[in-house]
């Protein structure tokens, strides 16, 4: 099977010698290969490009062991996924400059408005929408989201760590919704920090608090992979278009529609958290 697109973090990992792995499940839209804790997502046509993904013609992969190398992954049954000639895609969000701040602030407000999340109190700082899945966590979810709001508004490492403590692994599914909120927030902070005047050394410490090194012990393998990539500003493709300050109205709204249709709740959680994080990070201007 010849891949159509491969995300650069996959190539980076396989160049280090990922070796043996196992299939962690497959659907008509995606198959997940756990390579020693780094999960590669094989995605079907029409599925948004993942930062840990390989776009392939089909995802009917049986359970079993896989072998991974720098040029191909051998699936159960012996079929190989190769990427010779496939397009390479870098999932790192464009680093925003200070001169982008005004356009990004307006984009965040527009996305929140489109999602119906504009605060009724004019001029009030936006609040994170409670994730549906995390809602079952009650007070834990509410506290985590409030810590996250403070972490962004005040650039506070301690609040970022407390947000992670409460939101990591909160919710059900392969990517719990608390993790989705953290991933989108981390990617936005990594990419828009310069535009917000968030100095690189301080931002690095903040991101390490929000996505700690032991994340793999606190949530699913797929979610841990996506969180670690988000800490580097790497995220699913529609978020790139959603937050591109040069994108026209039709382009970012199309990206929002794509996100809204992604997963049971993941895409909307990404969109809402990314816009809220951007608004809080940049402030009222």
Backbone as numpy.savetxt, mean C-alpha at the origin, in Angstrom:
# Nx Ny Nz CAx CAy CAz Cx Cy Cz
4.74 -19.92 -18.75 3.89 -18.74 -18.75 4.78 -17.50 -18.75
4.58 -16.61 -19.69 5.41 -15.41 -19.80 4.69 -14.24 -19.16
5.34 -13.58 -18.23 4.76 -12.43 -17.55 4.68 -11.24 -18.51
3.73 -10.37 -18.24 3.57 -9.15 -19.02 4.27 -7.97 -18.36
4.19 -7.89 -17.03 4.82 -6.83 -16.25 5.33 -7.44 -14.96
6.49 -6.97 -14.51 7.01 -7.41 -13.22 7.44 -6.18 -12.43
7.03 -6.14 -11.16 7.39 -5.02 -10.29 8.85 -5.15 -9.85
9.56 -4.04 -9.81 10.99 -4.08 -9.51 11.33 -4.66 -8.15
10.49 -4.49 -7.08 10.86 -5.13 -5.81 10.93 -6.66 -5.91
10.14 -7.26 -6.81 10.21 -8.70 -7.00 11.58 -9.08 -7.57
12.03 -8.33 -8.56 13.33 -8.61 -9.15 14.44 -8.42 -8.13
14.33 -7.38 -7.31 15.34 -7.13 -6.28 15.42 -8.30 -5.31
14.26 -8.79 -4.91 14.24 -9.91 -3.97 14.82 -11.18 -4.60
14.43 -11.46 -5.82 14.89 -12.69 -6.45 16.37 -12.64 -6.80
16.91 -11.46 -7.04 18.35 -11.36 -7.27 19.14 -11.72 -6.02
18.49 -11.59 -4.86 19.16 -11.96 -3.61 19.04 -13.45 -3.32
18.30 -14.16 -4.19 18.17 -15.61 -4.03 17.06 -16.02 -3.11
15.80 -15.84 -3.54 14.66 -16.15 -2.69 14.53 -17.64 -2.43
14.93 -18.50 -3.40 14.92 -19.94 -3.19 13.54 -20.55 -3.16
13.31 -21.44 -2.19 12.07 -22.20 -2.13 10.95 -21.40 -1.50
9.72 -21.75 -1.89 8.56 -21.10 -1.33 7.35 -22.00 -1.46
6.17 -21.42 -1.21 4.94 -22.19 -1.24 3.79 -21.31 -1.69
2.81 -21.89 -2.36 1.61 -21.17 -2.76 0.72 -21.00 -1.55
0.29 -19.76 -1.28 -0.56 -19.47 -0.13 -2.01 -19.23 -0.53
-2.39 -19.64 -1.73 -3.76 -19.49 -2.17 -3.83 -18.87 -3.54
-4.90 -19.16 -4.25 -5.07 -18.63 -5.60 -6.55 -18.47 -5.90
-6.88 -17.41 -6.64 -8.23 -17.16 -7.12 -8.15 -16.87 -8.61
-9.28 -16.51 -9.20 -9.27 -16.15 -10.61 -8.56 -14.83 -10.86
-8.30 -14.07 -9.80 -7.67 -12.75 -9.95 -6.22 -12.70 -9.49
-5.83 -13.56 -8.57 -4.47 -13.50 -8.04 -4.06 -14.82 -7.40
-2.76 -15.08 -7.43 -2.17 -16.21 -6.71 -1.02 -15.65 -5.89
-0.85 -16.19 -4.68 0.12 -15.64 -3.75 1.19 -16.67 -3.43
2.44 -16.30 -3.69 3.57 -17.18 -3.50 4.43 -16.64 -2.37
4.52 -17.39 -1.30 5.30 -16.96 -0.13 6.72 -17.46 -0.28
7.64 -16.54 -0.52 9.05 -16.88 -0.70 9.82 -16.46 0.54
9.72 -17.25 1.57 10.45 -16.96 2.80 10.01 -15.69 3.47
8.72 -15.36 3.41 8.20 -14.17 4.06 7.92 -13.02 3.11
8.54 -13.03 1.95 8.22 -12.04 0.91 7.19 -12.69 -0.02
6.00 -12.11 -0.06 4.93 -12.69 -0.86 4.88 -12.03 -2.23
4.98 -12.84 -3.27 4.83 -12.38 -4.64 3.38 -12.62 -5.06
2.76 -11.59 -5.65 1.39 -11.71 -6.14 1.40 -11.87 -7.65
0.94 -13.02 -8.12 0.70 -13.19 -9.56 -0.71 -12.65 -9.82
-0.83 -11.66 -10.69 -2.13 -11.02 -10.89 -2.62 -11.20 -12.31
-3.93 -11.40 -12.44 -4.56 -11.64 -13.72 -4.78 -10.34 -14.48
-5.04 -10.41 -15.78 -5.34 -9.20 -16.55 -6.50 -8.42 -15.93
-6.35 -7.11 -15.88 -7.38 -6.25 -15.31 -7.20 -5.95 -13.84
-6.33 -6.69 -13.15 -6.05 -6.44 -11.75 -4.98 -5.35 -11.65
-5.17 -4.35 -10.78 -4.16 -3.29 -10.66 -2.78 -3.85 -10.34
-1.76 -3.22 -10.91 -0.39 -3.65 -10.66 -0.05 -3.51 -9.18
0.53 -4.56 -8.61 0.90 -4.58 -7.20 2.38 -4.28 -7.04
2.78 -3.68 -5.92 4.21 -3.40 -5.73 5.05 -4.66 -5.55
4.38 -5.77 -5.24 5.03 -7.07 -5.12 4.54 -8.02 -6.20
4.12 -7.46 -7.34 3.38 -8.25 -8.30 4.09 -8.62 -9.58
3.56 -9.67 -10.19 3.90 -10.06 -11.56 2.58 -10.24 -12.29
2.37 -9.44 -13.34 1.14 -9.55 -14.14 1.30 -10.69 -15.13
0.38 -11.65 -15.05 0.46 -12.86 -15.86 -0.87 -13.09 -16.58
-0.88 -13.96 -17.60 -2.13 -14.19 -18.34 -3.21 -14.89 -17.53
-2.84 -15.68 -16.53 -3.83 -16.42 -15.74 -3.22 -16.77 -14.38
-4.11 -17.09 -13.43 -3.63 -17.33 -12.06 -4.16 -18.65 -11.50
-4.44 -19.61 -12.36 -4.92 -20.92 -11.89 -3.74 -21.76 -11.42
-3.26 -21.45 -10.25 -2.07 -22.09 -9.69 -2.49 -23.05 -8.59
-2.00 -24.28 -8.66 -2.33 -25.28 -7.64 -1.51 -25.04 -6.38
-2.00 -25.53 -5.25 -1.23 -25.47 -4.02 0.02 -26.34 -4.15
1.04 -25.96 -3.40 2.27 -26.75 -3.41 3.50 -25.88 -3.33
4.64 -26.52 -3.50 5.93 -25.84 -3.39 6.30 -25.14 -4.70
7.05 -24.04 -4.56 7.57 -23.31 -5.72 9.07 -23.11 -5.53
9.76 -22.90 -6.65 11.18 -22.58 -6.63 11.39 -21.28 -7.39
12.08 -20.35 -6.77 12.24 -19.03 -7.36 13.70 -18.74 -7.63
13.94 -18.10 -8.77 15.28 -17.68 -9.14 15.23 -16.33 -9.80
16.36 -15.79 -10.21 16.40 -14.45 -10.78 15.74 -14.31 -12.15
15.43 -15.42 -12.81 14.85 -15.33 -14.15 13.47 -15.95 -14.27
13.07 -16.74 -13.27 11.77 -17.42 -13.36 11.38 -17.99 -12.00
10.08 -18.28 -11.87 9.55 -19.00 -10.72 8.90 -20.27 -11.24
9.31 -21.40 -10.71 8.73 -22.68 -11.12 7.59 -23.01 -10.17
6.39 -23.17 -10.75 5.17 -23.40 -9.99 4.96 -24.90 -9.73
4.03 -25.25 -8.83 3.70 -26.67 -8.65 3.29 -27.30 -9.98
3.78 -28.47 -10.27 3.50 -29.13 -11.53 4.55 -28.88 -12.59
5.49 -27.94 -12.32 6.61 -27.72 -13.23 6.49 -26.54 -14.17
5.31 -25.92 -14.29 5.20 -24.75 -15.16 5.98 -23.59 -14.56
6.65 -22.82 -15.43 7.45 -21.70 -14.96 6.85 -20.38 -15.39
6.94 -19.40 -14.50 6.62 -18.02 -14.84 7.94 -17.31 -15.10
8.13 -16.83 -16.32 9.36 -16.11 -16.67 9.02 -14.69 -17.07
10.00 -13.82 -16.97 9.76 -12.41 -17.29 10.75 -11.87 -18.32
11.29 -12.76 -19.11 12.16 -12.33 -20.20 11.34 -11.50 -21.19
11.70 -10.26 -21.35 10.97 -9.37 -22.25 9.80 -8.65 -21.61
9.45 -8.99 -20.36 8.34 -8.32 -19.69 8.72 -6.88 -19.32
7.72 -6.01 -19.27 7.96 -4.63 -18.83 8.29 -4.62 -17.35
9.20 -3.74 -16.96 9.54 -3.53 -15.55 8.76 -2.32 -15.05
8.18 -2.45 -13.86 7.42 -1.34 -13.29 7.95 -1.01 -11.90
8.30 0.25 -11.70 8.77 0.72 -10.39 7.57 1.26 -9.61
7.19 0.61 -8.50 6.01 1.04 -7.76 6.25 2.17 -6.77
7.42 2.82 -6.84 7.73 3.90 -5.91 6.99 5.17 -6.33
6.21 5.70 -5.42 5.51 6.96 -5.68 6.51 8.07 -6.00
6.13 8.93 -6.93 6.95 10.08 -7.27 7.16 10.94 -6.02
8.42 11.31 -5.78 8.73 12.16 -4.64 8.24 13.59 -4.91
7.36 14.08 -4.07 6.80 15.42 -4.25 7.78 16.47 -3.74
7.83 17.60 -4.43 8.68 18.72 -4.05 7.84 19.78 -3.34
8.49 20.72 -2.64 7.73 21.77 -1.94 6.76 22.52 -2.85
7.13 22.71 -4.10 6.24 23.44 -5.00 4.99 22.65 -5.38
4.95 21.36 -5.04 3.77 20.54 -5.31 2.72 20.62 -4.21
3.07 21.25 -3.09 2.23 21.19 -1.90 0.81 21.71 -2.16
0.70 22.81 -2.83 -0.63 23.39 -3.05 -1.52 22.47 -3.88
-0.97 21.92 -4.96 -1.74 21.02 -5.82 -2.12 19.74 -5.07
-1.20 19.23 -4.26 -1.48 18.01 -3.51 -2.53 18.26 -2.42
-2.47 19.42 -1.82 -3.47 19.76 -0.80 -4.86 19.80 -1.43
-4.95 20.39 -2.61 -6.23 20.45 -3.32 -6.70 19.06 -3.74
-5.76 18.21 -4.16 -6.13 16.86 -4.58 -6.67 16.06 -3.39
-5.99 16.19 -2.25 -6.46 15.47 -1.07 -7.88 15.88 -0.72
-8.16 17.18 -0.76 -9.51 17.66 -0.45 -10.53 17.14 -1.46
-10.15 17.08 -2.73 -11.07 16.61 -3.77 -11.38 15.13 -3.59
-10.36 14.33 -3.26 -10.58 12.90 -3.07 -11.47 12.66 -1.85
-11.21 13.36 -0.76 -12.04 13.21 0.43 -13.48 13.61 0.14
-13.65 14.66 -0.65 -15.00 15.08 -1.03 -15.68 14.00 -1.87
-14.95 13.43 -2.82 -15.52 12.38 -3.68 -15.91 11.15 -2.87
-15.20 10.89 -1.78 -15.49 9.74 -0.93 -16.55 10.05 0.12
-16.98 11.30 0.17 -17.97 11.70 1.17 -17.39 11.80 2.56
-16.10 12.16 2.67 -15.42 12.19 3.96 -14.99 13.59 4.38
-15.57 14.62 3.78 -15.22 15.99 4.16 -15.83 16.29 5.52
-15.01 16.85 6.42 -15.50 17.19 7.75 -16.54 18.30 7.65
-17.63 18.13 8.37 -18.70 19.13 8.32 -18.26 20.46 8.92
-17.28 20.44 9.79 -16.80 21.68 10.40 -15.75 22.31 9.49
-16.08 23.42 8.90 -15.17 24.08 7.95 -13.83 24.34 8.60
-12.79 23.97 7.90 -11.44 24.23 8.38 -10.92 23.20 9.37
-11.75 22.24 9.78 -11.30 21.24 10.74 -10.34 20.27 10.07
-9.37 19.77 10.84 -8.45 18.78 10.30 -9.24 17.51 10.00
-8.98 16.87 8.87 -9.72 15.64 8.54 -9.39 14.52 9.52
-10.34 13.66 9.73 -10.14 12.50 10.60 -10.18 11.24 9.75
-9.42 10.24 10.14 -9.43 8.99 9.40 -10.80 8.33 9.53
-11.31 7.84 8.41 -12.55 7.09 8.44 -12.30 5.75 9.12
-13.21 5.35 9.99 -13.06 4.07 10.68 -13.18 2.93 9.69
-12.16 2.09 9.54 -12.26 0.96 8.62 -13.39 0.03 9.03
-14.10 -0.50 8.06 -15.20 -1.41 8.37 -14.71 -2.62 9.15
-13.60 -3.21 8.66 -13.09 -4.40 9.34 -12.57 -4.05 10.73
-11.87 -2.92 10.82 -11.31 -2.53 12.11 -12.41 -2.10 13.07
-13.58 -1.76 12.53 -14.68 -1.33 13.38 -15.04 -2.38 14.41
-14.81 -3.66 14.08 -15.10 -4.73 15.03 -14.18 -4.64 16.23
-13.04 -3.94 16.09 -12.11 -3.78 17.20 -12.52 -2.70 18.16
-13.58 -1.98 17.85 -14.12 -0.99 18.77 -13.11 0.04 19.20
-12.87 0.09 20.49 -12.01 1.13 21.06 -10.59 1.05 20.52
-10.11 -0.17 20.27 -8.76 -0.32 19.72 -8.63 0.39 18.38
-9.64 0.23 17.52 -9.61 0.88 16.21 -9.67 2.40 16.35
-10.60 2.88 17.17 -10.75 4.33 17.34 -9.47 4.95 17.91
-8.88 4.28 18.89 -7.64 4.80 19.48 -6.51 4.80 18.46
-6.42 3.73 17.68 -5.36 3.65 16.68 -5.47 4.75 15.64
-6.68 5.03 15.19 -6.87 6.07 14.18 -6.59 7.46 14.75
-6.92 7.66 16.01 -6.63 8.96 16.63 -5.12 9.13 16.81
-4.43 8.06 17.19 -2.97 8.15 17.29 -2.36 8.43 15.91
-2.93 7.84 14.88 -2.42 8.06 13.54 -2.63 9.50 13.10
-3.78 10.06 13.42 -4.03 11.47 13.09 -3.01 12.36 13.78
-2.75 12.11 15.06 -1.78 12.93 15.78 -0.36 12.72 15.24
-0.05 11.47 14.89 1.28 11.17 14.37 1.59 12.00 13.13
0.61 12.17 12.26 0.81 12.94 11.04 0.78 14.45 11.31
-0.19 14.89 12.06 -0.33 16.33 12.29 0.86 16.89 13.06
1.40 16.09 14.01 2.49 16.57 14.87 3.85 15.97 14.53
3.91 15.10 13.51 5.16 14.40 13.14 5.73 13.67 14.36
4.88 12.98 15.09 5.22 12.42 16.40 5.52 10.93 16.29
6.78 10.54 16.56 7.18 9.14 16.47 6.40 8.25 17.44
6.23 8.74 18.66 5.55 7.95 19.66 4.11 7.66 19.27
3.44 8.65 18.71 2.06 8.45 18.26 2.03 7.46 17.10
3.03 7.52 16.22 3.10 6.57 15.11 3.25 5.14 15.63
4.09 4.96 16.64 4.27 3.63 17.23 2.99 3.14 17.89
2.27 4.04 18.56 1.02 3.64 19.21 -0.06 3.30 18.18
-0.06 4.03 17.06 -0.99 3.71 15.97 -0.70 2.31 15.44
0.57 2.01 15.23 0.94 0.68 14.73 0.54 -0.40 15.72
0.76 -0.16 17.00 0.43 -1.15 18.02 -1.05 -1.53 17.97
-1.90 -0.56 17.69 -3.34 -0.81 17.73 -3.91 -1.25 16.38
-3.31 -0.82 15.28 -3.90 -1.09 13.97 -3.31 -2.29 13.24
-2.07 -2.65 13.55 -1.44 -3.77 12.85 -2.24 -5.06 13.06
-2.60 -5.70 11.96 -3.32 -6.95 12.02 -4.79 -6.83 12.38
-5.32 -5.61 12.48 -6.70 -5.42 12.91 -7.65 -5.57 11.73
-8.49 -6.59 11.79 -9.42 -6.86 10.71 -9.19 -8.26 10.16
-9.98 -8.64 9.17 -9.87 -9.98 8.62 -9.27 -9.98 7.23
-9.10 -11.16 6.66 -8.64 -11.29 5.29 -7.13 -11.30 5.16
-6.69 -11.39 3.90 -5.25 -11.45 3.62 -4.54 -10.15 3.97
-5.24 -9.03 3.82 -4.68 -7.74 4.24 -5.70 -7.07 5.16
-5.57 -7.25 6.47 -6.49 -6.61 7.40 -6.59 -5.11 7.15
-7.78 -4.56 7.35 -7.99 -3.17 6.94 -7.17 -2.18 7.77
-6.89 -2.52 9.01 -5.99 -1.66 9.77 -4.63 -1.55 9.10
-4.15 -2.66 8.54 -2.89 -2.65 7.80 -2.98 -1.81 6.53
-4.13 -1.89 5.84 -4.31 -1.09 4.62 -4.18 0.40 4.93
-4.76 0.83 6.03 -4.67 2.24 6.44 -3.21 2.60 6.71
-2.50 1.75 7.43 -1.09 2.03 7.74 -0.24 2.05 6.48
-0.49 1.12 5.56 0.31 1.05 4.34 0.14 2.31 3.50
-1.10 2.73 3.28 -1.33 3.94 2.48 -0.72 5.16 3.15
-0.84 5.23 4.46 -0.27 6.36 5.20 1.24 6.40 5.08
1.88 5.23 5.23 3.33 5.17 5.15 3.82 5.58 3.77
3.18 5.09 2.72 3.62 5.42 1.37 3.49 6.92 1.10
2.40 7.52 1.57 2.21 8.97 1.38 3.28 9.75 2.13
3.55 9.36 3.37 4.57 10.08 4.14 5.94 9.96 3.49
6.26 8.77 2.98 7.55 8.58 2.32 7.68 9.44 1.09
6.58 9.59 0.33 6.63 10.30 -0.95 6.44 11.79 -0.82
5.61 12.24 0.12 5.24 13.65 0.21 5.94 14.39 1.34
6.84 13.70 2.03 7.50 14.33 3.17 8.23 15.62 2.82
8.96 15.62 1.71 9.69 16.83 1.33 8.74 17.99 1.05
7.62 17.70 0.40 6.64 18.75 0.11 6.05 19.34 1.38
6.01 18.51 2.44 5.44 18.96 3.71 6.49 19.51 4.67
7.76 19.53 4.25 8.80 20.01 5.14 9.14 19.02 6.25
8.89 17.74 6.00 9.17 16.68 6.96 10.57 16.17 6.66
11.56 16.61 7.43 12.97 16.33 7.14 13.23 14.83 7.03
14.09 14.45 6.10 14.32 13.05 5.79 14.72 12.20 7.01
15.66 12.64 7.86 16.02 11.80 9.02 14.85 11.61 9.97
14.09 12.67 10.22 12.92 12.57 11.11 11.85 11.67 10.48
11.69 11.82 9.18 10.70 11.01 8.47 11.07 9.53 8.52
12.35 9.22 8.38 12.78 7.82 8.43 12.49 7.21 9.80
12.76 7.95 10.87 12.46 7.44 12.21 10.95 7.25 12.40
10.19 8.19 11.87 8.72 8.13 11.97 8.19 6.90 11.24
8.70 6.66 10.04 8.26 5.51 9.26 8.66 4.19 9.92
9.82 4.16 10.55 10.24 2.96 11.26 9.31 2.68 12.44
8.79 3.74 13.07 7.84 3.56 14.16 6.49 3.09 13.65
6.07 3.60 12.50 4.76 3.25 11.95 4.75 1.83 11.38
5.86 1.43 10.76 5.98 0.07 10.21 7.23 -0.56 10.82
7.09 -1.12 12.02 8.26 -1.66 12.73 8.84 -2.89 12.05
10.07 -3.20 12.39 10.76 -4.32 11.76 10.12 -5.66 12.06
9.37 -5.76 13.16 8.77 -7.04 13.51 7.36 -7.19 12.94
7.02 -6.41 11.90 5.67 -6.44 11.36 5.27 -7.85 10.89
6.23 -8.63 10.44 5.91 -9.97 9.94 5.37 -10.89 11.02
5.65 -10.58 12.28 5.14 -11.41 13.38 3.78 -10.94 13.86
3.27 -9.83 13.28 2.06 -9.22 13.83 0.90 -9.18 12.86
1.11 -9.68 11.65 0.02 -9.70 10.68 0.30 -10.80 9.65
-0.48 -10.84 8.58 -0.30 -11.87 7.56 0.97 -11.62 6.75
1.47 -12.66 6.10 2.69 -12.52 5.30 2.48 -11.55 4.14
1.32 -11.60 3.47 1.06 -10.68 2.37 1.01 -9.25 2.87
0.30 -9.03 3.95 0.18 -7.67 4.49 1.53 -7.14 4.96
2.33 -8.00 5.59 3.66 -7.58 6.04 4.53 -7.17 4.86
4.42 -7.90 3.75 5.18 -7.56 2.55 4.76 -6.19 2.03
3.46 -5.95 1.94 2.97 -4.67 1.43 3.32 -3.51 2.36
3.30 -3.76 3.65 3.66 -2.70 4.61 5.15 -2.34 4.49
5.99 -3.35 4.38 7.42 -3.08 4.25 7.72 -2.29 2.98
7.03 -2.60 1.90 7.22 -1.85 0.65 6.65 -0.44 0.78
5.52 -0.30 1.46 4.92 1.02 1.63 5.83 1.94 2.43
6.56 1.39 3.37 7.51 2.20 4.15 8.55 2.84 3.23
8.79 2.24 2.07 9.72 2.78 1.07 9.00 3.62 0.02
7.69 3.86 0.21 6.92 4.64 -0.76 6.43 3.83 -1.94
6.40 2.51 -1.83 6.00 1.62 -2.92 4.58 1.12 -2.66
3.72 1.28 -3.66 2.30 1.01 -3.43 1.62 0.67 -4.74
0.40 0.11 -4.65 -0.37 -0.32 -5.81 -0.56 0.82 -6.81
-0.59 0.50 -8.09 -0.53 1.50 -9.17 -1.60 2.58 -9.12
-2.89 2.29 -8.88 -3.88 3.38 -8.93 -3.60 4.53 -7.96
-2.91 4.25 -6.85 -2.58 5.32 -5.93 -1.63 6.33 -6.58
-0.79 5.88 -7.49 0.10 6.78 -8.20 -0.70 7.82 -8.97
-1.70 7.37 -9.71 -2.53 8.29 -10.50 -3.41 9.14 -9.60
-3.88 8.55 -8.51 -4.75 9.29 -7.61 -4.06 10.52 -7.04
-2.77 10.39 -6.72 -2.04 11.46 -6.04 -1.08 12.23 -6.96
-1.13 11.95 -8.25 -0.26 12.66 -9.19 -0.79 14.09 -9.35
-0.01 15.10 -8.92 -0.52 16.47 -9.01 -0.76 16.94 -10.43
-0.15 16.26 -11.40 -0.33 16.65 -12.80 -1.53 15.96 -13.44
-2.13 14.98 -12.75 -3.25 14.25 -13.32 -4.50 15.12 -13.38
-5.19 15.08 -14.50 -6.43 15.83 -14.63 -7.55 15.19 -13.84
-8.69 15.88 -13.82 -9.82 15.43 -13.04 -10.26 14.02 -13.45
-10.35 13.78 -14.74 -10.82 12.47 -15.21 -9.84 11.37 -14.81
-8.54 11.67 -14.84 -7.53 10.65 -14.54 -7.57 10.23 -13.08
-7.60 11.18 -12.16 -7.58 10.77 -10.76 -8.92 10.15 -10.35
-10.01 10.59 -10.96 -11.30 9.98 -10.63 -11.37 8.54 -11.17
-10.75 8.29 -12.31 -10.68 6.92 -12.82 -9.85 6.04 -11.88
-8.76 6.59 -11.36 -7.94 5.85 -10.40 -8.73 5.56 -9.14
-9.51 6.52 -8.68 -10.34 6.32 -7.49 -11.37 5.21 -7.72
-11.97 5.21 -8.90 -12.95 4.16 -9.23 -12.29 2.79 -9.25
-11.07 2.72 -9.78 -10.34 1.45 -9.80 -10.06 0.97 -8.38
-9.63 1.88 -7.53 -9.37 1.51 -6.15 -10.64 1.04 -5.45
-11.73 1.76 -5.67 -12.99 1.41 -5.00 -13.45 0.01 -5.37
-13.05 -0.45 -6.56 -13.46 -1.78 -7.02 -12.44 -2.86 -6.67
-11.39 -2.51 -5.95 -10.32 -3.44 -5.62 -10.54 -4.06 -4.25
-10.76 -5.35 -4.22 -10.95 -6.05 -2.96 -12.27 -5.70 -2.30
-12.53 -6.35 -1.17 -13.77 -6.09 -0.45 -13.75 -4.72 0.20
-12.59 -4.30 0.67 -12.48 -3.00 1.34 -11.13 -2.35 1.14
-10.16 -3.11 0.65 -8.78 -2.62 0.59 -8.64 -1.35 -0.24
-9.20 -1.33 -1.44 -9.02 -0.18 -2.32 -9.57 1.10 -1.74
-10.78 1.05 -1.21 -11.36 2.26 -0.61 -10.55 2.68 0.61
-10.09 1.73 1.42 -9.28 2.06 2.58 -8.00 2.76 2.15
-7.37 2.29 1.08 -6.16 2.93 0.57 -6.45 4.36 0.14
-7.53 4.54 -0.61 -7.85 5.88 -1.12 -8.14 6.85 0.01
-8.98 6.42 0.95 -9.36 7.30 2.06 -8.16 7.63 2.94
-7.35 6.61 3.25 -6.19 6.84 4.12 -5.14 7.69 3.42
-4.91 7.46 2.13 -3.90 8.25 1.41 -4.29 9.73 1.38
-5.56 10.01 1.08 -6.00 11.41 1.01 -5.98 12.06 2.39
-6.42 11.33 3.41 -6.41 11.88 4.77 -4.99 12.14 5.24
-4.10 11.18 5.00 -2.71 11.34 5.40 -2.09 12.56 4.70
-2.37 12.72 3.42 -1.81 13.84 2.69 -2.33 15.16 3.25
-3.62 15.22 3.52 -4.19 16.45 4.07 -3.59 16.79 5.43
-3.44 15.80 6.30 -2.88 16.05 7.62 -1.41 16.41 7.56
-0.67 15.76 6.69 0.76 16.01 6.57 1.04 17.41 6.04
0.26 17.84 5.06 0.49 19.15 4.45 -0.13 20.29 5.23
-1.16 19.99 6.03 -1.81 21.04 6.80 -2.67 21.94 5.93
-3.25 22.97 6.54 -4.20 23.82 5.80 -3.55 24.77 4.81
-2.25 24.97 4.87 -1.58 25.86 3.90 -1.60 27.31 4.31
